[in-house]
Amino acid sequence: MRYVLAFLALVFAVECHAQQEPLRLIQSIAMPEVGGRLEHLAVDLKGSRLFLSARVNKTIEVFDLASGKRLHTVRGVGTPHGQYYVPGTNELLVSVGDEGTVMFLRGDTFEVVKNVKISVGADSIVYDPGAKFLYIVNGGKDIDNNEYSLVSVIDTTKREDLADIRVEGAELEAMAVERSGTRLFVNMKTLKQVGIIDRNKRQVVATWPLPEAGVNTPMTFDEAHHRLFVGAREPAEVVVFNTDTGKVVAKIPCVGDADDMSYDSAHKRIYVTGEEGFISVIAQADADHYEAIAKIKTRPGARNSLFVPELNRFFVGVPNDGKQQAEVLVFQVQP
């Protein structure tokens, strides 16, 4: 009976999709001077601001979400990758790949409060709000082609590097924090595995292979249902892990060269963006059953995105392609 109900739920989701797209484009914010590849986004909910890393321009672009206009361009930040805004301290934390630092910027003036030195190749970040620690991947292939990488633990209150956790593999990608426990999940991209780090022990305690898949880059977490979603590029699919057992329970085709992925717990959906140039929308019937319900066109190269559940909006960074200027696409999530 449970499987019948799951199937009927998927049929209902597909029928609803035929009537209405799950994401509706409501705004486009132009960035005429921004060229080249873009990186990750972050949000300041109280200040109604969106931040985007412009990797080639070496800037942070700041947008006012109320007016839909660009407020400011923060220059001189090296090669920015991941970002996280800390509301309690009104600071923007930025991983800077070429310099191997975590920049602490004031949220009002964007002056540098402190640079915390780690290894070069600083990239994906994730924040643990309970401990107020920032976890950031770095090292690996960017240091004399090392066959191992690091996950650095940054105390955002003291603004210092507490520890560097060794993780095998020349390149790491996205992470997810388990709030009800002590685990940190990390994509071990070159080894085609998910690493499980004990945040108390600060060491890798297990690894989960991706069967018949690899180049695992984005990641998001449905902690309520104990499901970890991993975006693979070879082949292009979302791999679903049961975090109680470490076993794969589902695989769903998605956009090619995926780089960002979000889970919408209210609407039971997964949103994936990739280099191929569209948004994959995947419906979750239950913890083990999923169906791709929409392919929403963006533009080739539009690989980075951010879902903000408090606003019920999904933001996509679209780079300049030589014909059309760079922009941020703003989508309203539909029921």
C-alpha positions in Angstrom: 0.0 0.0 0.0 2.8 2.4 0.8 4.3 2.0 -2.6 0.9 2.5 -4.3 0.4 5.8 -2.4 3.9 6.9 -3.3 3.2 6.2 -7.0 -0.1 8.1 -6.8 1.7 11.0 -5.2 4.2 11.1 -8.1 1.4 11.0 -10.6 -0.3 13.8 -8.9 2.9 15.9 -8.9 3.4 15.3 -12.6 -0.3 16.4 -13.3 0.2 19.5 -11.2 3.4 20.3 -13.1 1.4 20.1 -16.4 -0.8 22.9 -15.0 1.9 25.1 -13.4 5.7 25.3 -13.4 7.1 24.8 -9.8 9.3 28.0 -10.2 8.0 31.2 -11.8 10.5 33.8 -13.0 9.6 37.2 -11.4 12.7 39.3 -11.8 16.1 39.6 -13.5 18.8 41.8 -12.0 21.4 42.9 -14.5 25.2 42.9 -13.9 26.5 44.6 -17.1 30.1 44.9 -16.0 30.5 41.4 -14.6 32.2 38.9 -16.9 33.3 35.3 -16.7 32.4 32.5 -14.3 30.3 33.2 -11.3 30.4 31.3 -7.9 28.2 30.8 -4.9 25.5 33.1 -3.3 24.5 34.0 0.2 21.7 36.0 1.8 21.2 38.5 4.6 17.5 38.1 5.5 17.2 41.0 8.0 19.0 43.4 5.6 17.1 42.0 2.6 20.4 41.6 0.7 21.8 39.0 -1.7 25.6 38.4 -2.2 27.2 36.8 -5.2 30.8 35.8 -5.9 32.1 37.0 -9.3 35.1 34.8 -9.6 36.7 36.3 -12.7 36.0 39.9 -11.7 37.3 39.2 -8.3 34.4 41.0 -6.7 31.4 40.4 -4.4 28.2 41.8 -5.9 25.6 43.0 -3.4 21.9 43.3 -4.2 18.9 44.8 -2.5 16.2 42.3 -2.6 13.4 44.8 -1.9 14.2 47.0 -4.9 15.8 44.3 -7.1 18.8 46.5 -7.7 22.5 46.1 -7.3 23.7 48.1 -4.2 27.4 47.7 -4.2 30.5 46.0 -5.6 33.1 44.8 -3.2 36.5 44.9 -4.9 39.9 43.5 -4.1 38.8 40.2 -2.7 41.0 37.8 -4.7 39.1 34.9 -6.2 35.9 34.5 -4.1 34.1 31.2 -3.9 31.8 30.4 -1.0 30.0 32.9 1.2 28.1 32.9 4.4 26.5 35.9 6.2 26.5 35.8 10.0 23.6 37.9 11.2 24.7 38.0 14.9 27.9 39.8 14.1 26.8 41.4 10.8 29.8 39.9 9.0 30.2 38.3 5.6 32.5 35.3 5.5 34.2 34.6 2.1 36.5 31.8 1.0 39.2 33.1 -1.2 40.7 30.4 -3.3 43.9 31.8 -4.7 45.0 33.4 -1.5 43.9 30.5 0.7 42.1 32.7 3.3 38.7 33.2 4.9 37.9 36.9 4.8 35.8 38.4 7.5 34.1 41.5 6.0 32.0 44.1 7.9 28.4 43.8 6.8 27.9 47.5 6.4 31.1 48.9 5.0 32.6 45.7 3.7 35.9 46.6 5.2 38.2 43.6 6.0 37.9 42.7 9.7 40.4 39.8 9.5 41.9 37.4 7.1 42.3 33.9 8.5 45.0 32.0 6.6 44.4 28.4 5.5 45.7 26.5 2.4 45.2 27.6 -1.1 42.3 26.2 -3.0 39.7 27.5 -0.4 36.3 26.7 -1.8 33.1 25.2 -0.5 31.9 26.3 3.0 29.2 25.3 5.4 28.2 26.9 8.8 27.3 25.2 12.0 25.1 27.7 13.8 25.2 25.8 17.1 29.0 25.9 17.5 29.4 29.0 15.3 32.0 27.2 13.4 32.7 27.5 9.7 33.9 24.5 7.8 35.8 25.1 4.6 37.5 22.8 2.1 41.0 23.6 0.9 44.4 22.2 -0.1 44.6 19.1 -2.2 45.5 19.4 -5.9 46.3 23.1 -5.5 49.3 22.2 -3.3 51.9 20.3 -5.3 49.2 17.9 -6.5 48.6 16.5 -3.0 46.5 13.4 -2.9 44.7 14.5 0.3 42.8 17.7 1.1 41.7 19.6 4.3 38.5 20.7 5.9 39.5 23.6 8.1 37.4 24.4 11.2 37.1 28.2 11.7 35.9 29.6 15.0 33.9 32.6 13.8 33.6 34.2 17.2 37.4 34.2 17.8 38.1 34.5 14.0 40.8 31.8 14.1 41.6 28.4 12.5 41.0 25.7 15.2 41.9 22.6 13.3 42.6 21.1 9.8 40.9 17.8 9.2 42.7 15.5 6.7 40.4 14.0 4.1 41.8 11.7 1.4 41.4 12.8 -2.2 42.8 15.6 -4.3 39.6 17.6 -4.4 36.7 18.1 -2.1 33.4 19.8 -2.8 30.1 20.6 -1.0 29.3 19.7 2.6 26.3 19.4 4.9 26.1 19.7 8.7 24.0 17.3 10.7 22.3 19.5 13.4 20.9 16.6 15.5 24.2 14.8 15.7 28.0 15.3 15.2 28.4 14.4 11.6 29.7 16.5 8.7 29.2 15.1 5.2 31.6 16.1 2.5 31.9 15.2 -1.2 35.2 13.5 -1.9 35.0 14.4 -5.6 38.1 12.7 -7.0 37.5 9.4 -5.1 33.7 9.3 -5.9 32.8 9.0 -2.3 31.0 10.8 0.5 33.2 11.3 3.6 31.6 11.3 7.0 33.5 13.4 9.6 32.8 13.3 13.3 32.9 17.0 14.3 33.9 16.2 17.8 36.7 13.9 16.9 37.6 16.0 13.9 38.4 13.0 11.8 36.9 10.9 8.9 35.0 8.0 10.5 33.4 6.4 7.4 33.1 6.8 3.6 30.2 5.9 1.3 30.9 5.1 -2.4 28.7 6.4 -5.2 27.9 3.2 -7.2 28.3 3.8 -10.9 28.5 7.5 -10.5 31.2 10.2 -9.8 32.4 13.8 -9.9 30.1 14.4 -7.0 29.9 18.2 -6.5 26.8 19.7 -4.9 25.1 18.4 -1.8 22.0 19.1 0.3 20.4 17.4 3.3 16.9 16.4 4.3 17.7 15.7 7.9 14.1 15.1 8.9 13.9 12.1 6.7 17.5 11.1 7.1 18.3 11.5 3.4 21.4 13.1 1.9 21.2 14.3 -1.7 24.5 14.2 -3.8 24.7 15.7 -7.3 26.9 13.6 -9.6 28.2 14.6 -13.0 29.1 11.2 -14.5 26.3 10.4 -15.2 24.2 13.5 -14.4 22.0 12.5 -11.6 21.1 13.1 -8.0 22.1 10.2 -5.7 20.0 9.7 -2.6 21.7 8.2 0.5 20.0 6.9 3.6 22.1 8.5 6.3 21.2 5.8 8.9 22.7 3.0 6.7 24.9 4.8 4.2 23.1 3.0 1.4 21.8 4.5 -1.9 18.0 4.4 -2.1 17.4 6.3 -5.3 18.9 7.9 -8.4 17.2 10.7 -10.4 18.5 12.2 -13.7 19.3 15.9 -13.4 21.0 18.9 -15.2 24.5 18.3 -16.5 27.6 19.6 -14.7 25.6 20.3 -11.5 27.2 22.8 -9.1 24.6 23.9 -6.6 21.6 22.1 -5.1 18.9 23.0 -2.5 16.2 21.1 -0.7 12.8 22.7 -0.2 11.3 20.9 2.8 8.0 22.8 2.6 7.2 21.7 -1.0 9.2 18.4 -0.8 11.4 19.4 -3.8 15.1 19.4 -4.8 16.4 22.2 -7.1 19.6 21.6 -9.0 21.5 24.0 -11.3 24.3 23.2 -13.7 26.5 24.2 -16.6 24.1 22.7 -19.1 21.7 25.6 -18.6 18.5 24.7 -16.8 17.1 24.0 -13.3 16.2 20.4 -12.5 13.2 20.2 -10.2 12.7 16.9 -8.5 9.6 16.0 -6.4 10.0 13.9 -3.3 7.0 11.5 -2.7 8.5 10.0 0.4 12.0 9.3 1.6 12.8 6.7 -1.0 10.7 7.8 -4.0 11.5 10.8 -6.3 10.6 12.0 -9.8 12.0 14.7 -12.0 9.0 17.0 -12.7 10.5 20.1 -14.5 13.4 21.4 -16.6 13.3 25.2 -16.4 15.5 26.9 -18.9 18.2 29.4 -17.7 21.3 29.7 -19.8 24.5 27.6 -20.3 26.9 28.4 -17.5 24.2 29.2 -14.9 25.5 26.7 -12.4 25.2 28.5 -9.1 22.0 29.1 -7.1 20.5 29.6 -3.7 17.1 28.6 -2.3 15.9 30.9 0.5 12.9 29.2 2.2 12.1 32.2 4.4 11.4 34.2 1.2 10.1 31.3 -0.8 12.5 32.3 -3.6 15.2 30.7 -5.7 18.1 32.7 -7.0 20.3 31.8 -10.0 23.5 33.4 -11.1 23.8 33.6 -14.8 27.2 34.6 -16.3 27.9 36.8 -19.4 28.0 34.5 -22.4 29.3 37.1 -24.9 25.8 37.8 -26.2 23.8 38.5 -23.1 25.0 40.3 -19.9 25.4 38.6 -16.6 22.3 38.6 -14.4 20.6 37.2 -11.3 17.4 35.4 -12.0 14.8 35.5 -9.2 12.2 32.7 -9.2 9.1 32.5 -7.0 8.4 29.0 -5.7 4.9 27.9 -6.7 2.6 25.5 -4.7 
